[in-house]
Amino acid sequence: MVQKSRAPSRAAAKPKSPAMPDAAPAPKKRGRPRSYEPEQALGQALDLFRQSGFAATSLDELSAATGLNRPSLYGAFGDKRELYIKSFARYRSDARARITEAIAGEAPVRQRLKRLYDATLDIYLSGENGPRGCFTVMTAASEAMADPEIRAMVQDTLGELDRAFAGLLRQAQQQGELPSSADPQLLGQLAAATVHTLSVRARAGTPRPALDQIADAAIELICGPA
């Protein structure tokens, strides 16, 4: 009797390996973006503080302006007050460079004074949302009332401008452009006071031609008739 051949048995199915869970996404790294540039971010913070002052500028606005989240902002510049102080220092440095450039050289004192007032008005009238005036006069002076460090910075800034004008006028006196009876120190304070009023008037919206007239009148008063 012929034995029927049996169909080969199928190999036992191998148990399926359990599905591997999807790998957890790598945690996002906190920190500054790759494009972070300290000087650029500081300049953006400075613009915001000049526009709105210290109290009215929020951390969210600073974060949006600089492109840095809060932890990154703190890591780069410290808290809001520290960022404000660093912004003020940056403003002072930039303004000092502009003033030094304006009064440099051997031009007559009237011409150098005119260059200086023109340079300050260029600073005060700048701003995407309108004239911003002087950081020292328009915002730092308010904070100086309650913050000793900012007060010292404001006083030093005002004194530095007084000395710059006094040095220029003393040199003019030595060259015979001012009479020997003139007091370069007092005239320097008068010249600096004109800078401060130009800042306030610029922020208030006084047109440039009117501000130029004030500057020209101050030069006439300081130097005498041409």
Backbone as JSON Lines, residues from 0, in Angstrom:
{"i":0,"aa":"M","n":[0.85,-1.18,0.0],"ca":[0.0,0.0,0.0],"c":[0.88,1.21,0.0]}
{"i":1,"aa":"V","n":[0.58,2.05,-0.97],"ca":[1.43,3.25,-1.09],"c":[1.02,4.25,-0.04]}
{"i":2,"aa":"Q","n":[2.04,4.7,0.68],"ca":[1.76,5.69,1.74],"c":[1.71,7.07,1.13]}
{"i":3,"aa":"K","n":[0.63,7.76,1.44],"ca":[0.5,9.13,0.93],"c":[1.52,10.05,1.6]}
{"i":4,"aa":"S","n":[2.16,10.79,0.7],"ca":[3.15,11.72,1.27],"c":[2.43,12.94,1.86]}
{"i":5,"aa":"R","n":[2.9,13.3,3.0],"ca":[2.28,14.47,3.65],"c":[2.95,15.76,3.19]}
{"i":6,"aa":"A","n":[2.12,16.78,3.05],"ca":[2.69,18.09,2.66],"c":[3.62,18.57,3.75]}
{"i":7,"aa":"P","n":[4.72,19.07,3.33],"ca":[5.67,19.54,4.35],"c":[5.02,20.57,5.26]}
{"i":8,"aa":"S","n":[5.25,20.39,6.51],"ca":[4.64,21.32,7.48],"c":[5.33,22.68,7.39]}
{"i":9,"aa":"R","n":[4.51,23.68,7.53],"ca":[5.09,25.03,7.51],"c":[5.87,25.29,8.79]}
{"i":10,"aa":"A","n":[6.91,25.98,8.54],"ca":[7.71,26.3,9.72],"c":[6.9,27.19,10.64]}
{"i":11,"aa":"A","n":[7.07,26.94,11.88],"ca":[6.32,27.74,12.84],"c":[6.67,29.21,12.67]}
{"i":12,"aa":"A","n":[5.6,29.99,12.62],"ca":[5.83,31.42,12.42],"c":[6.61,31.98,13.59]}
{"i":13,"aa":"K","n":[7.6,32.75,13.22],"ca":[8.4,33.38,14.28],"c":[7.58,34.5,14.94]}
{"i":14,"aa":"P","n":[7.65,34.52,16.2],"ca":[6.9,35.6,16.86],"c":[7.42,36.97,16.44]}
{"i":15,"aa":"K","n":[6.45,37.84,16.19],"ca":[6.86,39.19,15.78],"c":[7.49,39.92,16.95]}
{"i":16,"aa":"S","n":[8.59,40.62,16.59],"ca":[9.22,41.41,17.65],"c":[8.32,42.58,17.99]}
{"i":17,"aa":"P","n":[8.25,42.85,19.23],"ca":[7.41,43.97,19.62],"c":[7.86,45.25,18.94]}
{"i":18,"aa":"A","n":[6.89,46.08,18.51],"ca":[7.24,47.32,17.81],"c":[8.0,48.23,18.74]}
{"i":19,"aa":"M","n":[9.1,48.76,18.22],"ca":[9.91,49.67,19.03],"c":[9.2,51.01,19.12]}
{"i":20,"aa":"P","n":[9.1,51.55,20.28],"ca":[8.46,52.87,20.38],"c":[9.3,53.91,19.65]}
{"i":21,"aa":"D","n":[8.59,54.91,19.11],"ca":[9.33,55.98,18.45],"c":[10.28,56.63,19.43]}
{"i":22,"aa":"A","n":[11.46,56.94,18.91],"ca":[12.46,57.57,19.78],"c":[11.95,58.93,20.23]}
{"i":23,"aa":"A","n":[12.17,59.21,21.5],"ca":[11.72,60.5,22.03],"c":[12.52,61.61,21.38]}
{"i":24,"aa":"P","n":[11.86,62.71,21.01],"ca":[12.6,63.8,20.38],"c":[13.65,64.36,21.33]}
{"i":25,"aa":"A","n":[14.78,64.71,20.73],"ca":[15.86,65.27,21.55],"c":[15.39,66.55,22.19]}
{"i":26,"aa":"P","n":[15.72,66.74,23.45],"ca":[15.28,67.97,24.11],"c":[15.87,69.19,23.42]}
{"i":27,"aa":"K","n":[15.04,70.22,23.31],"ca":[15.53,71.43,22.69],"c":[16.55,72.1,23.58]}
{"i":28,"aa":"K","n":[17.6,72.54,22.95],"ca":[18.64,73.21,23.71],"c":[18.23,74.65,23.97]}
{"i":29,"aa":"R","n":[18.37,75.02,25.21],"ca":[18.11,76.4,25.54],"c":[19.36,77.21,25.26]}
{"i":30,"aa":"G","n":[19.17,78.45,25.08],"ca":[20.34,79.29,24.9],"c":[20.16,80.26,23.76]}
{"i":31,"aa":"R","n":[21.24,80.91,23.42],"ca":[21.19,81.97,22.44],"c":[21.16,81.39,21.03]}
{"i":32,"aa":"P","n":[20.44,82.04,20.12],"ca":[20.44,81.58,18.74],"c":[21.82,81.72,18.12]}
{"i":33,"aa":"R","n":[22.07,80.93,17.08],"ca":[23.39,80.97,16.47],"c":[23.75,82.35,15.93]}
{"i":34,"aa":"S","n":[22.73,83.09,15.52],"ca":[22.99,84.4,14.94],"c":[23.17,85.49,16.0]}
{"i":35,"aa":"Y","n":[23.19,85.13,17.26],"ca":[23.26,86.09,18.34],"c":[24.56,86.89,18.25]}
{"i":36,"aa":"E","n":[24.42,88.21,18.25],"ca":[25.57,89.1,18.27],"c":[25.35,90.1,19.4]}
{"i":37,"aa":"P","n":[26.22,90.07,20.41],"ca":[25.99,90.91,21.59],"c":[25.8,92.38,21.29]}
{"i":38,"aa":"E","n":[26.65,92.96,20.43],"ca":[26.56,94.39,20.16],"c":[25.27,94.74,19.43]}
{"i":39,"aa":"Q","n":[24.86,93.86,18.54],"ca":[23.6,94.11,17.81],"c":[22.41,94.04,18.77]}
{"i":40,"aa":"A","n":[22.41,93.01,19.61],"ca":[21.3,92.87,20.58],"c":[21.28,94.05,21.55]}
{"i":41,"aa":"L","n":[22.45,94.5,21.98],"ca":[22.51,95.64,22.89],"c":[22.0,96.91,22.22]}
{"i":42,"aa":"G","n":[22.33,97.07,20.95],"ca":[21.82,98.23,20.21],"c":[20.31,98.2,20.08]}
{"i":43,"aa":"Q","n":[19.74,97.02,19.91],"ca":[18.29,96.9,19.8],"c":[17.62,97.22,21.14]}
{"i":44,"aa":"A","n":[18.23,96.77,22.23],"ca":[17.71,97.11,23.55],"c":[17.81,98.61,23.8]}
{"i":45,"aa":"L","n":[18.92,99.2,23.4],"ca":[19.11,100.65,23.56],"c":[18.03,101.42,22.82]}
{"i":46,"aa":"D","n":[17.72,101.02,21.61],"ca":[16.67,101.7,20.84],"c":[15.34,101.66,21.58]}
{"i":47,"aa":"L","n":[15.04,100.52,22.19],"ca":[13.77,100.36,22.89],"c":[13.73,101.21,24.15]}
{"i":48,"aa":"F","n":[14.81,101.2,24.91],"ca":[14.86,102.03,26.13],"c":[14.79,103.52,25.79]}
{"i":49,"aa":"R","n":[15.43,103.93,24.71],"ca":[15.38,105.34,24.32],"c":[13.97,105.75,23.94]}
{"i":50,"aa":"Q","n":[13.25,104.84,23.36],"ca":[11.88,105.15,22.92],"c":[10.9,105.19,24.09]}
{"i":51,"aa":"S","n":[11.0,104.23,25.01],"ca":[9.96,104.07,26.04],"c":[10.43,104.3,27.46]}
{"i":52,"aa":"G","n":[11.74,104.42,27.69],"ca":[12.23,104.55,29.05],"c":[12.35,103.2,29.74]}
{"i":53,"aa":"F","n":[12.79,103.23,30.99],"ca":[13.04,101.98,31.71],"c":[11.76,101.3,32.16]}
{"i":54,"aa":"A","n":[10.91,102.02,32.89],"ca":[9.73,101.4,33.5],"c":[8.75,100.89,32.46]}
{"i":55,"aa":"A","n":[8.59,101.62,31.36],"ca":[7.57,101.26,30.36],"c":[8.04,100.2,29.37]}
{"i":56,"aa":"T","n":[9.3,99.79,29.47],"ca":[9.82,98.75,28.57],"c":[9.75,97.41,29.28]}
{"i":57,"aa":"S","n":[8.99,96.48,28.72],"ca":[8.81,95.17,29.36],"c":[9.87,94.19,28.9]}
{"i":58,"aa":"L","n":[10.04,93.12,29.67],"ca":[10.97,92.07,29.3],"c":[10.53,91.38,28.01]}
{"i":59,"aa":"D","n":[9.21,91.24,27.83],"ca":[8.72,90.64,26.59],"c":[9.1,91.49,25.38]}
{"i":60,"aa":"E","n":[9.02,92.8,25.52],"ca":[9.41,93.69,24.42],"c":[10.9,93.6,24.15]}
{"i":61,"aa":"L","n":[11.69,93.52,25.21],"ca":[13.14,93.39,25.04],"c":[13.49,92.07,24.38]}
{"i":62,"aa":"S","n":[12.78,91.02,24.78],"ca":[13.02,89.7,24.18],"c":[12.67,89.72,22.69]}
{"i":63,"aa":"A","n":[11.56,90.35,22.34],"ca":[11.16,90.42,20.93],"c":[12.12,91.27,20.12]}
{"i":64,"aa":"A","n":[12.6,92.37,20.71],"ca":[13.49,93.27,19.98],"c":[14.86,92.65,19.73]}
{"i":65,"aa":"T","n":[15.36,91.92,20.72],"ca":[16.71,91.35,20.61],"c":[16.72,89.97,19.96]}
{"i":66,"aa":"G","n":[15.53,89.31,19.92],"ca":[15.49,87.94,19.4],"c":[15.98,86.91,20.4]}
{"i":67,"aa":"L","n":[16.08,87.29,21.66],"ca":[16.56,86.38,22.71],"c":[15.41,86.08,23.67]}
{"i":68,"aa":"N","n":[15.25,84.8,24.03],"ca":[14.25,84.49,25.05],"c":[14.77,84.96,26.41]}
{"i":69,"aa":"R","n":[13.91,84.89,27.39],"ca":[14.29,85.47,28.69],"c":[15.54,84.83,29.3]}
{"i":70,"aa":"P","n":[15.65,83.48,29.34],"ca":[16.87,82.9,29.9],"c":[18.13,83.37,29.16]}
{"i":71,"aa":"S","n":[18.03,83.48,27.83],"ca":[19.17,83.93,27.05],"c":[19.49,85.39,27.33]}
{"i":72,"aa":"L","n":[18.43,86.17,27.49],"ca":[18.6,87.59,27.79],"c":[19.3,87.79,29.12]}
{"i":73,"aa":"Y","n":[18.86,87.02,30.12],"ca":[19.5,87.09,31.44],"c":[20.95,86.62,31.36]}
{"i":74,"aa":"G","n":[21.17,85.54,30.61],"ca":[22.52,85.0,30.51],"c":[23.48,85.96,29.82]}
{"i":75,"aa":"A","n":[22.97,86.71,28.86],"ca":[23.84,87.61,28.09],"c":[24.07,88.94,28.8]}
{"i":76,"aa":"F","n":[23.03,89.47,29.44],"ca":[23.12,90.84,29.94],"c":[22.74,91.0,31.41]}
{"i":77,"aa":"G","n":[22.28,89.96,32.06],"ca":[21.8,90.12,33.42],"c":[20.34,90.52,33.43]}
{"i":78,"aa":"D","n":[19.87,91.08,34.53],"ca":[18.46,91.45,34.62],"c":[18.18,92.74,33.86]}
{"i":79,"aa":"K","n":[16.95,93.19,33.92],"ca":[16.53,94.36,33.14],"c":[17.34,95.6,33.51]}
{"i":80,"aa":"R","n":[17.59,95.79,34.79],"ca":[18.36,96.96,35.22],"c":[19.77,96.91,34.66]}
{"i":81,"aa":"E","n":[20.41,95.75,34.72],"ca":[21.76,95.63,34.19],"c":[21.79,95.91,32.69]}
{"i":82,"aa":"L","n":[20.77,95.42,31.98],"ca":[20.69,95.67,30.55],"c":[20.51,97.16,30.28]}
{"i":83,"aa":"Y","n":[19.73,97.83,31.12],"ca":[19.53,99.27,30.97],"c":[20.85,100.01,31.17]}
{"i":84,"aa":"I","n":[21.59,99.65,32.2],"ca":[22.87,100.3,32.48],"c":[23.86,100.06,31.34]}
{"i":85,"aa":"K","n":[23.89,98.85,30.82],"ca":[24.78,98.57,29.7],"c":[24.35,99.33,28.45]}
{"i":86,"aa":"S","n":[23.05,99.51,28.27],"ca":[22.56,100.31,27.14],"c":[22.98,101.77,27.3]}
{"i":87,"aa":"F","n":[22.88,102.28,28.51],"ca":[23.29,103.66,28.78],"c":[24.79,103.83,28.5]}
{"i":88,"aa":"A","n":[25.58,102.86,28.94],"ca":[27.02,102.93,28.7],"c":[27.32,102.9,27.2]}
{"i":89,"aa":"R","n":[26.57,102.1,26.46],"ca":[26.74,102.04,25.01],"c":[26.39,103.39,24.37]}
{"i":90,"aa":"Y","n":[25.3,104.0,24.84],"ca":[24.9,105.31,24.32],"c":[25.99,106.34,24.6]}
{"i":91,"aa":"R","n":[26.52,106.34,25.8],"ca":[27.58,107.29,26.17],"c":[28.81,107.12,25.29]}
{"i":92,"aa":"S","n":[29.17,105.9,25.03],"ca":[30.34,105.64,24.2],"c":[30.13,106.14,22.78]}
{"i":93,"aa":"D","n":[28.95,105.87,22.22],"ca":[28.66,106.32,20.86],"c":[28.61,107.85,20.78]}
{"i":94,"aa":"A","n":[27.96,108.48,21.76],"ca":[27.84,109.94,21.77],"c":[29.22,110.59,21.95]}
{"i":95,"aa":"R","n":[30.04,110.0,22.81],"ca":[31.39,110.54,23.03],"c":[32.2,110.53,21.73]}
{"i":96,"aa":"A","n":[32.07,109.46,20.97],"ca":[32.81,109.36,19.71],"c":[32.34,110.42,18.72]}
{"i":97,"aa":"R","n":[31.02,110.65,18.67],"ca":[30.48,111.65,17.75],"c":[30.95,113.06,18.14]}
{"i":98,"aa":"I","n":[30.95,113.36,19.44],"ca":[31.37,114.68,19.9],"c":[32.86,114.89,19.64]}
{"i":99,"aa":"T","n":[33.66,113.88,19.94],"ca":[35.1,113.99,19.73],"c":[35.41,114.25,18.26]}
{"i":100,"aa":"E","n":[34.71,113.57,17.39],"ca":[34.91,113.77,15.96],"c":[34.49,115.17,15.53]}
{"i":101,"aa":"A","n":[33.41,115.68,16.11],"ca":[32.88,116.98,15.71],"c":[33.82,118.12,16.06]}
{"i":102,"aa":"I","n":[34.47,118.05,17.23],"ca":[35.28,119.18,17.67],"c":[36.77,118.99,17.35]}
{"i":103,"aa":"A","n":[37.11,117.89,16.69],"ca":[38.51,117.65,16.34],"c":[38.95,118.57,15.21]}
{"i":104,"aa":"G","n":[40.27,118.74,15.1],"ca":[40.8,119.51,13.99],"c":[41.17,120.93,14.38]}
{"i":105,"aa":"E","n":[41.5,121.7,13.38],"ca":[41.99,123.06,13.6],"c":[41.03,124.12,13.07]}
{"i":106,"aa":"A","n":[39.79,123.76,12.82],"ca":[38.82,124.72,12.3],"c":[38.51,125.78,13.36]}
{"i":107,"aa":"P","n":[38.01,126.95,12.95],"ca":[37.62,127.98,13.91],"c":[36.58,127.44,14.9]}
{"i":108,"aa":"V","n":[36.54,128.03,16.09],"ca":[35.69,127.52,17.15],"c":[34.21,127.57,16.76]}
{"i":109,"aa":"R","n":[33.8,128.6,16.03],"ca":[32.4,128.67,15.6],"c":[32.03,127.46,14.75]}
{"i":110,"aa":"Q","n":[32.93,127.1,13.86],"ca":[32.66,125.97,12.96],"c":[32.58,124.66,13.74]}
{"i":111,"aa":"R","n":[33.46,124.52,14.71],"ca":[33.46,123.28,15.5],"c":[32.23,123.19,16.41]}
{"i":112,"aa":"L","n":[31.82,124.31,16.97],"ca":[30.58,124.32,17.76],"c":[29.39,123.95,16.88]}
{"i":113,"aa":"K","n":[29.35,124.52,15.69],"ca":[28.25,124.21,14.77],"c":[28.24,122.72,14.43]}
{"i":114,"aa":"R","n":[29.41,122.14,14.18],"ca":[29.48,120.71,13.87],"c":[28.98,119.88,15.04]}
{"i":115,"aa":"L","n":[29.32,120.32,16.25],"ca":[28.9,119.56,17.44],"c":[27.38,119.61,17.59]}
{"i":116,"aa":"Y","n":[26.8,120.8,17.46],"ca":[25.34,120.89,17.59],"c":[24.64,120.13,16.48]}
{"i":117,"aa":"D","n":[25.19,120.16,15.29],"ca":[24.6,119.39,14.19],"c":[24.64,117.89,14.5]}
{"i":118,"aa":"A","n":[25.77,117.44,15.06],"ca":[25.91,116.0,15.37],"c":[24.92,115.58,16.45]}
{"i":119,"aa":"T","n":[24.75,116.42,17.46],"ca":[23.8,116.06,18.53],"c":[22.37,116.05,18.01]}
{"i":120,"aa":"L","n":[22.03,116.99,17.14],"ca":[20.67,117.0,16.59],"c":[20.42,115.79,15.7]}
{"i":121,"aa":"D","n":[21.45,115.35,15.0],"ca":[21.29,114.13,14.21],"c":[20.94,112.95,15.11]}
{"i":122,"aa":"I","n":[21.56,112.9,16.29],"ca":[21.27,111.83,17.24],"c":[19.85,111.98,17.81]}
{"i":123,"aa":"Y","n":[19.51,113.19,18.23],"ca":[18.24,113.41,18.92],"c":[17.03,113.23,18.01]}
{"i":124,"aa":"L","n":[17.19,113.55,16.74],"ca":[16.06,113.49,15.82],"c":[15.91,112.13,15.15]}
{"i":125,"aa":"S","n":[16.81,111.21,15.47],"ca":[16.74,109.88,14.86],"c":[15.69,109.03,15.57]}
{"i":126,"aa":"G","n":[15.21,108.01,14.87],"ca":[14.23,107.09,15.45],"c":[13.13,106.77,14.47]}
{"i":127,"aa":"E","n":[12.8,105.49,14.37],"ca":[11.76,105.06,13.43],"c":[10.39,105.59,13.82]}
{"i":128,"aa":"N","n":[10.16,105.78,15.12],"ca":[8.85,106.22,15.59],"c":[8.84,107.68,16.02]}
{"i":129,"aa":"G","n":[9.8,108.44,15.55],"ca":[9.85,109.85,15.9],"c":[11.11,110.19,16.67]}
{"i":130,"aa":"P","n":[11.39,111.48,16.86],"ca":[12.59,111.91,17.58],"c":[12.64,111.33,18.99]}
{"i":131,"aa":"R","n":[13.85,110.92,19.4],"ca":[13.98,110.28,20.7],"c":[14.73,111.13,21.72]}
{"i":132,"aa":"G","n":[15.34,112.22,21.26],"ca":[16.08,113.05,22.2],"c":[17.32,112.36,22.73]}
{"i":133,"aa":"C","n":[17.79,112.83,23.86],"ca":[19.01,112.32,24.48],"c":[18.67,111.28,25.55]}
{"i":134,"aa":"F","n":[19.33,110.15,25.52],"ca":[19.1,109.1,26.51],"c":[19.35,109.64,27.93]}
{"i":135,"aa":"T","n":[20.43,110.4,28.09],"ca":[20.78,110.91,29.42],"c":[19.68,111.81,29.98]}
{"i":136,"aa":"V","n":[19.23,112.74,29.16],"ca":[18.26,113.74,29.62],"c":[16.85,113.18,29.69]}
{"i":137,"aa":"M","n":[16.46,112.39,28.69],"ca":[15.06,111.99,28.55],"c":[14.69,110.75,29.37]}
{"i":138,"aa":"T","n":[15.64,109.87,29.68],"ca":[15.25,108.68,30.43],"c":[16.15,108.42,31.63]}
{"i":139,"aa":"A","n":[17.48,108.54,31.47],"ca":[18.37,108.22,32.58],"c":[18.22,109.2,33.74]}
{"i":140,"aa":"A","n":[17.95,110.46,33.43],"ca":[17.79,111.44,34.51],"c":[16.63,111.09,35.43]}
{"i":141,"aa":"S","n":[15.57,110.48,34.88],"ca":[14.44,110.07,35.71],"c":[14.82,108.91,36.63]}
{"i":142,"aa":"E","n":[15.57,107.95,36.09],"ca":[15.99,106.8,36.91],"c":[17.03,107.19,37.94]}
{"i":143,"aa":"A","n":[17.75,108.29,37.7],"ca":[18.8,108.72,38.62],"c":[18.25,109.08,39.99]}
{"i":144,"aa":"M","n":[16.98,109.44,40.07],"ca":[16.4,109.84,41.35],"c":[16.43,108.7,42.36]}
{"i":145,"aa":"A","n":[16.25,107.46,41.89],"ca":[16.13,106.33,42.81],"c":[17.29,105.35,42.74]}
{"i":146,"aa":"D","n":[18.18,105.51,41.76],"ca":[19.25,104.54,41.58],"c":[20.6,105.25,41.65]}
{"i":147,"aa":"P","n":[21.39,105.03,42.71],"ca":[22.66,105.75,42.88],"c":[23.66,105.49,41.75]}
{"i":148,"aa":"E","n":[23.68,104.28,41.22],"ca":[24.64,103.98,40.15],"c":[24.29,104.74,38.88]}
{"i":149,"aa":"I","n":[23.02,104.78,38.54],"ca":[22.6,105.52,37.36],"c":[22.79,107.02,37.6]}
{"i":150,"aa":"R","n":[22.54,107.48,38.82],"ca":[22.75,108.9,39.14],"c":[24.22,109.29,38.91]}
{"i":151,"aa":"A","n":[25.12,108.43,39.35],"ca":[26.55,108.71,39.15],"c":[26.9,108.75,37.67]}
{"i":152,"aa":"M","n":[26.31,107.85,36.88],"ca":[26.55,107.84,35.44],"c":[26.03,109.11,34.78]}
{"i":153,"aa":"V","n":[24.85,109.57,35.22],"ca":[24.27,110.8,34.66],"c":[25.16,112.0,35.0]}
{"i":154,"aa":"Q","n":[25.56,112.1,36.25],"ca":[26.4,113.23,36.66],"c":[27.73,113.22,35.91]}
{"i":155,"aa":"D","n":[28.3,112.05,35.75],"ca":[29.56,111.95,35.02],"c":[29.39,112.33,33.55]}
{"i":156,"aa":"T","n":[28.26,111.93,32.97],"ca":[27.99,112.26,31.56],"c":[27.84,113.77,31.39]}
{"i":157,"aa":"L","n":[27.08,114.4,32.28],"ca":[26.9,115.85,32.19],"c":[28.22,116.58,32.39]}
{"i":158,"aa":"G","n":[29.0,116.12,33.35],"ca":[30.29,116.74,33.61],"c":[31.26,116.56,32.44]}
{"i":159,"aa":"E","n":[31.2,115.41,31.81],"ca":[32.08,115.15,30.67],"c":[31.77,116.11,29.52]}
{"i":160,"aa":"L","n":[30.48,116.36,29.28],"ca":[30.11,117.3,28.23],"c":[30.54,118.72,28.58]}
{"i":161,"aa":"D","n":[30.37,119.12,29.85],"ca":[30.83,120.43,30.29],"c":[32.33,120.6,30.01]}
{"i":162,"aa":"R","n":[33.1,119.56,30.36],"ca":[34.55,119.64,30.2],"c":[34.95,119.68,28.72]}
{"i":163,"aa":"A","n":[34.22,118.95,27.88],"ca":[34.53,118.95,26.44],"c":[34.35,120.36,25.87]}
{"i":164,"aa":"F","n":[33.23,121.01,26.23],"ca":[33.0,122.37,25.75],"c":[34.03,123.34,26.34]}
{"i":165,"aa":"A","n":[34.3,123.2,27.64],"ca":[35.26,124.12,28.28],"c":[36.64,123.99,27.65]}
{"i":166,"aa":"G","n":[37.06,122.77,27.35],"ca":[38.37,122.57,26.72],"c":[38.42,123.22,25.34]}
{"i":167,"aa":"L","n":[37.36,123.06,24.58],"ca":[37.3,123.66,23.25],"c":[37.37,125.18,23.34]}
{"i":168,"aa":"L","n":[36.61,125.76,24.28],"ca":[36.56,127.22,24.4],"c":[37.86,127.77,25.0]}
{"i":169,"aa":"R","n":[38.49,127.01,25.87],"ca":[39.78,127.43,26.42],"c":[40.84,127.49,25.32]}
{"i":170,"aa":"Q","n":[40.8,126.5,24.44],"ca":[41.72,126.5,23.31],"c":[41.44,127.69,22.39]}
{"i":171,"aa":"A","n":[40.17,127.98,22.17],"ca":[39.82,129.13,21.33],"c":[40.3,130.43,21.95]}
{"i":172,"aa":"Q","n":[40.21,130.52,23.27],"ca":[40.68,131.72,23.97],"c":[42.18,131.89,23.79]}
{"i":173,"aa":"Q","n":[42.92,130.8,23.9],"ca":[44.37,130.85,23.74],"c":[44.76,131.26,22.32]}
{"i":174,"aa":"Q","n":[43.9,130.97,21.37],"ca":[44.17,131.32,19.98],"c":[43.61,132.68,19.59]}
{"i":175,"aa":"G","n":[43.06,133.38,20.57],"ca":[42.57,134.72,20.32],"c":[41.18,134.79,19.74]}
{"i":176,"aa":"E","n":[40.45,133.68,19.72],"ca":[39.08,133.7,19.18],"c":[38.06,134.14,20.23]}
{"i":177,"aa":"L","n":[38.43,134.09,21.49],"ca":[37.58,134.58,22.58],"c":[38.38,135.61,23.37]}
{"i":178,"aa":"P","n":[37.71,136.6,23.94],"ca":[38.45,137.6,24.73],"c":[39.05,137.0,26.0]}
{"i":179,"aa":"S","n":[40.07,137.63,26.5],"ca":[40.75,137.13,27.71],"c":[39.83,137.2,28.92]}
{"i":180,"aa":"S","n":[38.81,138.04,28.88],"ca":[37.87,138.17,29.99],"c":[36.83,137.05,30.04]}
{"i":181,"aa":"A","n":[36.75,136.26,28.98],"ca":[35.76,135.17,28.93],"c":[36.11,134.07,29.93]}
{"i":182,"aa":"D","n":[35.09,133.4,30.44],"ca":[35.28,132.28,31.37],"c":[34.92,130.99,30.63]}
{"i":183,"aa":"P","n":[35.91,130.24,30.14],"ca":[35.62,129.03,29.36],"c":[34.78,128.0,30.1]}
{"i":184,"aa":"Q","n":[34.95,127.93,31.42],"ca":[34.18,126.94,32.18],"c":[32.7,127.29,32.2]}
{"i":185,"aa":"L","n":[32.37,128.54,32.5],"ca":[30.97,128.96,32.52],"c":[30.36,128.92,31.12]}
{"i":186,"aa":"L","n":[31.12,129.35,30.13],"ca":[30.62,129.3,28.76],"c":[30.42,127.86,28.3]}
{"i":187,"aa":"G","n":[31.29,126.97,28.79],"ca":[31.13,125.55,28.47],"c":[29.85,124.98,29.05]}
{"i":188,"aa":"Q","n":[29.5,125.4,30.27],"ca":[28.25,124.94,30.87],"c":[27.05,125.5,30.1]}
{"i":189,"aa":"L","n":[27.16,126.73,29.62],"ca":[26.09,127.32,28.82],"c":[25.93,126.56,27.5]}
{"i":190,"aa":"A","n":[27.06,126.22,26.89],"ca":[27.01,125.46,25.63],"c":[26.39,124.09,25.85]}
{"i":191,"aa":"A","n":[26.74,123.45,26.98],"ca":[26.18,122.14,27.29],"c":[24.69,122.25,27.6]}
{"i":192,"aa":"A","n":[24.28,123.32,28.3],"ca":[22.86,123.51,28.6],"c":[22.05,123.65,27.31]}
{"i":193,"aa":"T","n":[22.65,124.23,26.29],"ca":[21.97,124.33,25.0],"c":[21.74,122.94,24.41]}
{"i":194,"aa":"V","n":[22.72,122.06,24.57],"ca":[22.55,120.68,24.11],"c":[21.36,120.03,24.8]}
{"i":195,"aa":"H","n":[21.22,120.24,26.1],"ca":[20.13,119.62,26.84],"c":[18.76,120.15,26.39]}
{"i":196,"aa":"T","n":[18.66,121.45,26.18],"ca":[17.36,121.98,25.74],"c":[17.04,121.55,24.32]}
{"i":197,"aa":"L","n":[18.06,121.38,23.48],"ca":[17.82,120.85,22.14],"c":[17.25,119.44,22.21]}
{"i":198,"aa":"S","n":[17.73,118.66,23.17],"ca":[17.23,117.29,23.33],"c":[15.75,117.27,23.69]}
{"i":199,"aa":"V","n":[15.38,118.1,24.68],"ca":[13.99,118.14,25.12],"c":[13.08,118.64,24.0]}
{"i":200,"aa":"R","n":[13.5,119.68,23.31],"ca":[12.68,120.25,22.25],"c":[12.57,119.3,21.06]}
{"i":201,"aa":"A","n":[13.66,118.58,20.77],"ca":[13.62,117.6,19.68],"c":[12.61,116.51,20.0]}
{"i":202,"aa":"R","n":[12.64,116.0,21.23],"ca":[11.72,114.95,21.64],"c":[10.27,115.45,21.59]}
{"i":203,"aa":"A","n":[10.08,116.73,21.87],"ca":[8.73,117.31,21.87],"c":[8.22,117.62,20.47]}
{"i":204,"aa":"G","n":[9.09,117.44,19.46],"ca":[8.62,117.61,18.09],"c":[8.94,118.94,17.44]}
{"i":205,"aa":"T","n":[9.84,119.72,18.06],"ca":[10.23,120.98,17.43],"c":[10.95,120.7,16.1]}
{"i":206,"aa":"P","n":[10.57,121.39,15.03],"ca":[11.19,121.11,13.73],"c":[12.69,121.44,13.72]}
{"i":207,"aa":"R","n":[13.43,120.76,12.86],"ca":[14.88,120.95,12.77],"c":[15.28,122.4,12.5]}
{"i":208,"aa":"P","n":[14.64,123.12,11.6],"ca":[15.06,124.52,11.38],"c":[15.0,125.38,12.64]}
{"i":209,"aa":"A","n":[13.98,125.17,13.46],"ca":[13.86,125.94,14.71],"c":[14.97,125.56,15.68]}
{"i":210,"aa":"L","n":[15.32,124.28,15.72],"ca":[16.41,123.83,16.59],"c":[17.75,124.38,16.11]}
{"i":211,"aa":"D","n":[17.94,124.43,14.81],"ca":[19.17,125.01,14.26],"c":[19.3,126.49,14.65]}
{"i":212,"aa":"Q","n":[18.18,127.21,14.68],"ca":[18.21,128.61,15.07],"c":[18.65,128.78,16.52]}
{"i":213,"aa":"I","n":[18.16,127.89,17.39],"ca":[18.57,127.94,18.8],"c":[20.08,127.69,18.92]}
{"i":214,"aa":"A","n":[20.58,126.7,18.2],"ca":[22.01,126.39,18.24],"c":[22.83,127.57,17.72]}
{"i":215,"aa":"D","n":[22.38,128.18,16.63],"ca":[23.12,129.32,16.06],"c":[23.13,130.5,17.04]}
{"i":216,"aa":"A","n":[22.01,130.73,17.72],"ca":[21.93,131.83,18.69],"c":[22.88,131.57,19.87]}
{"i":217,"aa":"A","n":[22.99,130.31,20.29],"ca":[23.9,129.96,21.39],"c":[25.35,130.22,20.97]}
{"i":218,"aa":"I","n":[25.69,129.86,19.75],"ca":[27.06,130.1,19.27],"c":[27.35,131.59,19.24]}
{"i":219,"aa":"E","n":[26.38,132.37,18.8],"ca":[26.54,133.83,18.76],"c":[26.73,134.39,20.17]}
{"i":220,"aa":"L","n":[25.99,133.88,21.12],"ca":[26.09,134.36,22.49],"c":[27.42,133.97,23.12]}
{"i":221,"aa":"I","n":[27.9,132.76,22.85],"ca":[29.13,132.26,23.43],"c":[30.36,132.94,22.81]}
{"i":222,"aa":"C","n":[30.36,133.08,21.51],"ca":[31.55,133.58,20.8],"c":[31.52,135.08,20.53]}
{"i":223,"aa":"G","n":[30.36,135.71,20.69],"ca":[30.24,137.12,20.38],"c":[29.91,137.3,18.9]}
{"i":224,"aa":"P","n":[29.64,138.54,18.52],"ca":[29.29,138.8,17.12],"c":[30.42,138.36,16.18]}
{"i":225,"aa":"A","n":[30.05,137.87,15.03],"ca":[31.04,137.4,14.06],"c":[31.78,138.59,13.46]}
